[in-house]
């Protein structure tokens, strides 16, 4: 019997590339021989379907949450060992959906897969907290800028509060200019391990325009290499992608102290 791991990919701020992380991590796990399934739990602003070219399918999570379809009818194979459960993009579908049914959907979806990755909505409202509460672990996503780090820290605080383990944080769209925050600082500020760094890569945008995950669009792209390395780490193997400069140690900066002051508990 396959023992599934349920991971919610979450961030307090929209636009950090959370869906890109969820989809390409799923593809990378599949390429490493694991069966992975991605559930788009953002019932208001769904995006997974756009990343995999399934934006015109007849059954989505909307219909399942409305009680109009079985969850099995909303599962679509993208490549071998990788499936997605997209969410609809219509306002009428969103209005009919009942988010409280999500827990039962997750229970059905874990059967027969090694990893169920939940693409959570951004923010700190009820709909975004529910996937975190359902999951075994939460994977935080942040960009190396102050607004993103602060919002990610708030998401981590919610996960800690409700008792969901934090697997670690992914730094996405990493360029690390002199004005950005170094990986080591972000890890210390969030008080969690940085488990992957995905570089800023124009191939990611080109892949989205082609309605394909970057790993299936250009396997040799820098972002693709980073995703494959991350999946290797997740399944217990030694990562192969490491940029020492990104992990450079720095003295605690004024920016880092400012972030910690904002997040300090009273």
C-alpha positions as MATLAB code, in Angstrom:
seq = 'XXXXXXXXXXXXXXXXXXXXXXXXXXXXXXXXXXXXXXXXXXXXXXXXXXXXXXXXXXXXXXXXXXXXXXXXXXXXXXXXXXXXXXXXXXXXXXXXXXXXXXXXXXXXXXXXXXXXXXXXXXXXXXXXXXXXXXXXXXXXXXXXXXXXXXXXXXXXXXXXXXXXXXXXXXXXXXXXXXXXXXXXXXXXXXXXXXXXXXXXXXXXXXXXXXXXXXXXXXXXXXXXXXXXXXXXXXXXXXXXXXXXXXXXXXXXXXXXXXXXXXXXXX';
ca = [
       0.000    0.000    0.000;
       1.286    3.462   -0.904;
       1.653    5.814    2.051;
       0.904    9.322    0.832;
       2.414   12.552    2.060;
       0.113   15.592    1.907;
       1.928   18.910    1.500;
       0.279   22.322    1.275;
       2.229   24.904   -0.717;
       1.409   28.212    0.921;
       2.295   31.883    1.021;
       0.703   34.912    2.588;
       1.362   36.984   -0.527;
       0.087   36.399   -4.047;
       2.394   36.521   -7.038;
       5.356   34.737   -5.444;
       5.117   31.762   -7.847;
       3.364   29.323   -5.545;
       1.563   27.511   -8.367;
       4.807   27.264  -10.346;
       6.410   25.591   -7.334;
       3.511   23.185   -6.771;
       3.230   22.079  -10.409;
       6.930   21.715  -11.160;
       7.661   19.980   -7.872;
       4.973   17.475   -8.808;
       6.528   16.954  -12.246;
      10.005   16.604  -10.728;
       8.811   13.979   -8.253;
       7.188   12.089  -11.129;
      10.429   12.209  -13.118;
      12.142   10.686  -10.089;
       9.713    7.760  -10.190;
       7.212    8.927   -7.555;
       3.511    9.268   -8.219;
       2.461   12.853   -7.555;
      -0.857   14.643   -7.757;
      -1.457   18.408   -7.493;
      -4.757   19.755   -6.199;
      -5.632   23.356   -7.011;
      -7.379   24.463   -3.817;
      -7.626   28.114   -4.850;
     -11.338   28.012   -5.643;
     -11.536   31.762   -6.248;
      -8.438   32.427   -8.380;
      -7.353   29.068   -9.799;
      -4.183   28.854  -11.900;
      -2.977   25.250  -12.032;
      -4.984   24.520  -15.194;
      -3.192   27.333  -17.029;
       0.203   25.850  -16.165;
      -0.607   22.448  -17.664;
      -2.901   23.299  -20.572;
      -6.133   22.093  -18.974;
      -8.079   25.353  -18.911;
     -11.083   23.917  -20.795;
     -11.867   20.616  -19.059;
     -15.474   19.568  -18.273;
     -15.046   18.659  -14.582;
     -12.992   20.576  -12.013;
     -12.791   20.930   -8.248;
     -15.657   23.430   -8.488;
     -18.063   20.685   -9.626;
     -16.739   18.285   -6.989;
     -17.153   20.806   -4.160;
     -20.645   21.627   -5.444;
     -21.595   17.955   -5.221;
     -22.190   17.712   -8.968;
     -19.320   15.315   -9.793;
     -17.112   12.635   -8.275;
     -13.522   13.576   -7.513;
     -12.276   10.797   -9.791;
     -13.773   12.619  -12.761;
     -11.678   15.715  -11.976;
      -8.295   13.940  -12.069;
      -6.283   14.538  -15.252;
      -3.009   12.930  -16.236;
      -0.322   15.317  -17.498;
       2.596   12.907  -17.862;
       3.394    9.498  -16.452;
       3.112    9.505  -12.628;
       1.855   13.097  -12.553;
      -1.798   14.142  -12.333;
      -3.630   17.318  -11.468;
      -7.035   18.199  -10.101;
      -7.667   21.647  -11.570;
     -10.117   24.146  -10.193;
     -12.560   26.035  -12.385;
     -12.141   29.663  -13.335;
     -15.787   30.717  -13.621;
     -17.579   32.923  -11.107;
     -20.661   30.696  -11.175;
     -18.547   27.646  -10.307;
     -16.941   29.497   -7.426;
     -20.360   30.506   -6.064;
     -21.625   26.915   -6.093;
     -18.534   25.371   -4.477;
     -18.606   24.424   -0.789;
     -15.052   24.662    0.633;
     -15.985   22.598    3.708;
     -15.971   19.510    1.465;
     -12.263   19.917    0.750;
     -11.135   17.623    3.567;
     -13.174   14.712    2.158;
     -11.783   15.420   -1.315;
      -8.224   15.245    0.007;
      -8.932   11.914    1.697;
     -10.105   10.513   -1.648;
      -7.148   11.966   -3.561;
      -4.359   10.502   -1.438;
      -5.217    6.961   -2.487;
      -2.535    5.456   -4.690;
      -0.104    8.412   -4.782;
       3.178    9.085   -3.034;
       2.649   12.847   -2.810;
      -0.469   14.988   -2.824;
       0.545   18.615   -3.248;
      -2.116   21.201   -2.428;
      -1.752   24.579   -4.119;
      -3.245   26.810   -1.429;
      -4.832   30.243   -1.958;
      -2.704   33.215   -0.870;
      -3.617   35.291    2.164;
      -4.640   34.510    5.714;
      -8.384   34.025    5.376;
     -10.460   30.930    6.073;
     -10.109   29.478    2.565;
      -6.309   29.798    2.620;
      -5.909   28.390    6.136;
      -8.075   25.305    5.463;
      -5.553   23.522    3.176;
      -2.788   24.182    5.715;
      -4.937   22.639    8.450;
      -5.713   19.591    6.289;
      -2.111   18.921    5.197;
       0.535   17.008    7.124;
       3.179   19.596    6.260;
       3.313   23.061    4.781;
       5.894   24.226    2.262;
       6.338   27.977    2.456;
       7.110   30.031   -0.660;
       8.750   33.449   -0.566;
      10.599   35.833   -2.833;
      13.784   37.502   -1.541;
      12.101   40.811   -0.707;
      10.860   42.274    2.550;
       7.097   42.229    1.805;
       7.152   38.597    0.763;
       9.254   37.513    3.736;
       6.960   39.255    6.219;
       3.847   37.674    4.711;
       5.523   34.257    4.612;
       6.441   34.586    8.278;
       2.786   35.253    9.070;
       1.791   32.094    7.191;
       4.361   30.118    9.174;
       2.921   31.533   12.396;
      -0.535   30.286   11.361;
       0.853   26.817   10.598;
       2.563   26.742   13.992;
      -0.636   27.868   15.684;
      -2.810   25.128   14.164;
      -0.153   22.455   14.591;
       0.833   21.735   10.976;
       4.519   20.913   10.586;
       6.581   23.253    8.424;
       8.650   21.284    5.912;
      10.700   24.354    5.075;
      10.719   27.342    2.759;
      11.412   27.717   -0.958;
      12.913   30.965   -2.187;
      11.496   31.554   -5.655;
      12.501   34.052   -8.363;
      15.921   34.341   -6.770;
      18.288   36.936   -8.207;
      19.906   38.152   -5.002;
      20.992   41.585   -6.018;
      22.591   43.821   -3.413;
      19.106   45.050   -2.400;
      17.651   41.568   -1.845;
      17.866   39.451    1.280;
      20.359   36.557    1.298;
      19.133   32.995    1.748;
      20.786   32.578    5.120;
      19.076   35.705    6.428;
      15.676   34.560    5.170;
      16.072   31.199    6.876;
      17.063   32.815   10.158;
      14.226   35.312    9.968;
      11.600   32.680    9.177;
      13.175   30.286   11.688;
      12.918   27.404    9.226;
      15.186   25.621    6.781;
      15.488   26.872    3.231;
      14.918   23.628    1.327;
      15.210   24.985   -2.220;
      16.196   28.091   -4.148;
      14.600   28.493   -7.570;
      16.407   31.104   -9.675;
      14.673   33.810  -11.674;
      14.474   32.232  -15.104;
      12.803   33.615  -18.267;
      12.111   30.033  -19.347;
       9.483   29.817  -16.593;
       7.488   32.621  -18.228;
       7.944   31.111  -21.690;
       6.729   27.760  -20.398;
       3.618   29.357  -18.912;
       2.857   31.010  -22.238;
       3.136   27.539  -23.810;
       0.831   26.110  -21.096;
       3.514   23.701  -19.910;
       5.516   23.256  -16.684;
       9.053   24.510  -17.229;
      10.403   21.008  -16.554;
       8.488   19.728  -19.583;
       9.254   22.818  -21.649;
      13.028   22.972  -21.124;
      14.583   20.297  -18.936;
      17.969   22.068  -19.027;
      16.724   25.466  -17.826;
      18.229   26.705  -14.536;
      14.821   26.585  -12.838;
      14.275   23.019  -14.086;
      17.612   21.922  -12.631;
      16.649   23.457   -9.305;
      13.271   21.701   -9.260;
      14.857   18.332  -10.008;
      17.365   18.878   -7.215;
      14.580   19.863   -4.812;
      12.602   16.714   -5.612;
      15.750   14.661   -5.062;
      16.087   16.178   -1.622;
      12.422   15.546   -0.834;
      12.681   11.837   -1.574;
      15.802   11.513    0.574;
      18.552   11.682   -2.043;
      21.440   14.143   -2.230;
      20.527   17.378   -4.055;
      22.609   18.105   -7.151;
      21.998   21.835   -7.588;
      23.859   24.182   -5.267;
      24.932   27.754   -5.790;
      27.278   28.661   -2.971;
      26.942   32.376   -3.644;
      23.203   32.288   -2.939;
      23.869   30.862    0.507;
      26.598   33.311    1.397;
      26.758   34.194    5.080;
      26.239   37.831    5.953;
      26.115   39.737    9.171;
      22.562   40.383   10.291;
      21.457   43.362    8.238;
      19.288   46.304    9.185;
      16.637   44.804    6.894;
      16.668   41.494    8.762;
      16.428   43.235   12.135;
      13.534   45.329   10.809;
      11.633   42.211    9.695;
      12.149   40.551   13.076;
      10.977   43.702   14.883;
       7.739   43.723   12.853;
       7.079   40.061   13.592;
       8.094   40.131   17.255;
       5.370   38.899   19.565;
       4.142   41.434   22.076;
];
